[in-house]
Structures are given as structure tokens and as C-alpha cells.
Amino acid sequence: PLVDVYVDDGRSGIYEPFLSDTDLANAGDVWNRHFPDGGTVHQEPLAGFPGYGYVRVRNRGTGAAADASVKLFSADPASGLEWPAAWTPTTTAELAAPGPIAAGGEAGIGPFSWSTPSPGPVSLLASASATGDASNADTITAAIAHWRLVPFDNNLAMRDVDVVTADPCQQMGALATYIDSLGLPRGLRQSLTAKLHNAQRDCQRGHAT
């Protein structure tokens, strides 16, 4: 087709082999980061800390995909994952691609801010659309099982993540590293990171105050 955007679930945008309920939630083109740093390696989310989701959208059509965008949802796997009732938009509900996606091209879209207060499994669902290629998540409003909705639409992809308990001391150091990467003026950067490193040392010594 002229436009065919997809989020790769391991099948390169086609529909074979069929993905069963047990193996459809491993899309590598949906991932999480601890900071909005644009990194492409998945990091398991941290309970009580913001997470930042990213989605890679590809175009296997013969023409450019205009107005491509992504919506990101989360759900408790224990809910049964029925669409749409079980799924909640992330804090950043929708983001647009930076421009048209060329034929055979791709675009990383994010960060999608989201969070969960407790450790445990969470399912993420990415829904990509473009002019001339709408996601079934945009057109199906009646209740439907996720294992029927997701494998039959390459606009949709799921990833199950495991929200873990954060180490606050470690996160102070990670935040300092992230601040170092932002290109802030030297004095401001040193002022912020020095406070974090001092707090990290106190944390590691058990001085919670």
C-alpha cells in the first residue's frame, strides 16, 4: 500500500506467524527509559518514579507517511486486557512524529511520561496512525479481547514490563549523570550535581534526613 505504518513486534509489519496470547507482548520497538534521554535500550520502570516511554514507528508503504502519531496506553495484566476498558492513556497520551516518515523509513517517537506507584507487571500498548492508515484502536470502540485486537493490526504492539523497586541512593547518582548530559552552563550543572552527590553519600551511609 501507499502508506503502511507499523510498530515492529518481531514480524516486520506482516502478519505471519500468528502471535498467540503468550508471545504477543514482546515488541522491541516499545521501550522505557528512566530519564527522557532518548536512549534506545529498555530499562525496567521504577515504582514511584516517572518512566519515559518510546515507540519506533516504521513505514513499509511505497509513499511517505504524513501526520504519523502514536498513542500509548498502560494496563494491569490481571485485568484481562480487554480493549478499551482495561487500558488507560499514559500521562503523555499522544505524540506526533517529527515529520513525514519516508517509504522504508522509521521515526522514534517519545518520550511518553507515565508512572505507577507499585512494583509488579504492567502491559504497555502502542498505537500508531498516519494519514491513510488508521489504527484499529482508533476505530474499534466495542469491547474486544487484546489477543484479537493486537496481532491482526500492525499499527498496534504490546510490551510487558516489570516495574521494580527503586534504590533511591542509586537514583540520585543517575539523576546527576543525566543532568551532566543536558548541556547546562557549567556553574549551574556543578551546583545541581554536587548537591545530588552529597545527598547520595548521605543516603548510602543511612542518613535519610
C-alpha positions in Angstrom: 0.0 0.0 0.0 0.9 3.6 -0.3 1.2 4.1 3.5 1.6 1.3 6.0 3.0 2.4 9.3 3.7 -0.3 11.9 5.3 -0.9 15.3 7.5 -4.0 14.9 6.5 -6.9 17.1 9.1 -9.2 15.5 7.2 -9.8 12.3 8.5 -6.8 10.3 5.0 -5.4 9.8 3.5 -8.6 8.3 1.0 -11.0 9.9 2.9 -14.3 10.0 3.5 -16.2 12.1 0.4 -15.6 14.2 1.3 -14.3 17.7 -0.6 -16.1 20.4 -1.6 -14.6 23.8 1.6 -15.8 25.4 4.0 -14.2 22.9 2.4 -11.1 21.5 3.7 -8.7 24.2 7.4 -8.6 23.4 7.6 -5.7 20.9 11.2 -4.4 21.0 10.0 -1.2 19.3 8.3 -0.2 22.5 10.6 0.6 25.4 11.0 2.5 28.6 13.7 4.8 30.0 14.4 6.2 33.5 15.0 9.7 32.1 13.9 11.4 28.9 17.3 10.9 27.4 16.4 9.4 24.0 18.2 6.2 24.8 17.1 3.1 22.9 17.9 0.4 25.4 15.0 -0.7 27.5 15.1 0.0 31.3 12.6 -1.6 33.6 10.3 1.1 35.1 10.8 2.1 38.7 7.9 2.2 41.1 7.1 5.7 42.3 9.4 7.3 39.7 8.4 8.7 36.3 9.0 6.5 33.4 9.6 7.7 29.8 8.2 5.5 27.0 9.5 5.5 23.4 8.0 3.9 20.3 9.7 3.3 17.0 7.3 3.7 14.0 8.3 2.2 10.6 6.7 2.7 7.2 6.6 -0.3 4.8 4.4 1.6 2.3 5.6 2.9 -1.1 5.0 6.5 -0.2 5.8 8.9 2.7 3.5 8.6 5.8 2.2 12.0 6.7 1.0 13.1 10.1 2.2 10.0 11.8 1.5 9.8 15.6 1.5 7.4 18.4 -0.8 6.9 21.4 0.5 4.9 24.4 -1.6 3.1 27.0 -0.9 1.0 30.1 -2.9 -1.7 31.8 -2.7 -4.2 34.7 -2.3 -7.7 33.1 -4.5 -9.1 35.8 -7.4 -7.0 34.3 -7.8 -9.3 31.3 -6.6 -6.5 29.0 -9.9 -6.2 27.2 -10.0 -3.2 24.9 -10.8 -0.4 25.6 -12.0 -0.7 29.2 -8.8 -2.1 30.7 -6.4 0.4 29.1 -5.5 3.9 30.4 -3.7 6.5 28.3 -0.3 7.4 29.7 0.3 10.9 31.2 1.6 11.9 27.8 -1.3 10.4 25.8 -0.2 11.1 22.2 2.9 12.4 20.4 3.4 13.2 16.7 6.4 12.1 14.6 8.8 15.0 13.9 7.9 14.9 10.2 6.8 12.6 7.4 8.2 9.0 7.6 9.7 8.1 4.2 8.9 4.8 2.5 11.1 2.2 4.2 11.9 4.8 6.9 11.3 5.0 10.6 11.0 7.5 13.4 11.5 7.3 17.1 8.6 9.0 19.0 8.8 9.9 22.6 9.2 10.4 25.5 5.8 9.5 26.8 5.7 10.3 30.5 4.0 7.7 32.7 4.3 6.2 36.2 3.0 3.6 38.5 3.2 3.7 42.3 3.7 -0.1 42.9 6.1 -2.8 41.7 4.8 -5.5 39.5 3.9 -6.4 35.9 2.4 -3.7 33.6 1.4 -4.0 30.0 2.1 -1.2 27.5 0.2 -0.8 24.3 1.4 1.4 21.4 -1.0 2.5 18.7 0.5 4.2 15.6 -1.6 6.0 12.9 -0.9 8.1 9.8 -3.0 9.8 7.1 -4.4 6.9 5.1 -3.6 4.2 7.7 -5.6 4.5 10.9 -5.0 2.1 13.9 -7.9 -0.2 14.8 -7.6 1.2 18.3 -8.9 4.5 16.8 -11.9 2.8 15.1 -12.9 -0.1 17.3 -14.9 1.2 20.3 -16.8 -2.0 21.2 -15.2 -4.4 23.7 -12.7 -6.8 22.2 -10.1 -9.1 23.6 -6.5 -7.9 23.3 -5.4 -11.1 21.7 -7.9 -10.5 18.9 -7.1 -6.7 18.5 -3.3 -6.6 18.6 -2.0 -9.4 16.4 -4.2 -8.6 13.4 -3.2 -4.9 13.2 0.5 -4.0 12.6 -0.3 -0.4 13.9 -0.6 -2.0 17.3 2.1 -3.5 19.5 2.4 -4.6 23.2 5.3 -4.8 25.6 5.0 -6.3 29.1 7.3 -4.6 31.6 8.2 -5.4 35.2 8.0 -2.4 37.4 10.8 -2.8 40.1 11.5 -1.1 43.4 13.9 1.7 43.0 17.1 2.3 45.0 16.9 6.0 46.0 20.6 6.3 46.5 21.3 4.9 43.1 18.7 7.2 41.5 20.4 10.3 43.0 23.6 9.3 41.1 21.7 8.5 37.9 20.0 11.9 38.1 23.3 13.6 38.4 24.6 11.8 35.4 21.5 12.8 33.4 21.9 16.5 34.4 25.5 16.3 33.2 24.3 15.3 29.8 21.9 18.3 29.3 24.5 20.9 28.3 23.7 23.3 31.1 26.0 26.2 32.0 29.0 24.8 34.0 28.2 26.6 37.2 24.6 25.6 37.3 25.4 22.0 36.3 28.1 21.7 39.1 25.7 23.3 41.7 23.0 20.8 41.0 25.2 17.7 40.7 27.2 18.5 43.8 24.0 18.6 45.9 23.0 15.2 44.4 26.3 13.6 45.0 26.3 14.8 48.6 22.8 13.6 49.2 23.8 10.2 47.6 26.7 9.8 50.0 24.4 10.6 53.0 21.9 8.1 51.6 24.5 5.4 51.3 25.5 6.0 54.9 22.0 5.6 56.0 21.4 9.3 56.8 17.9 9.5 55.5 17.2 13.1 56.7 
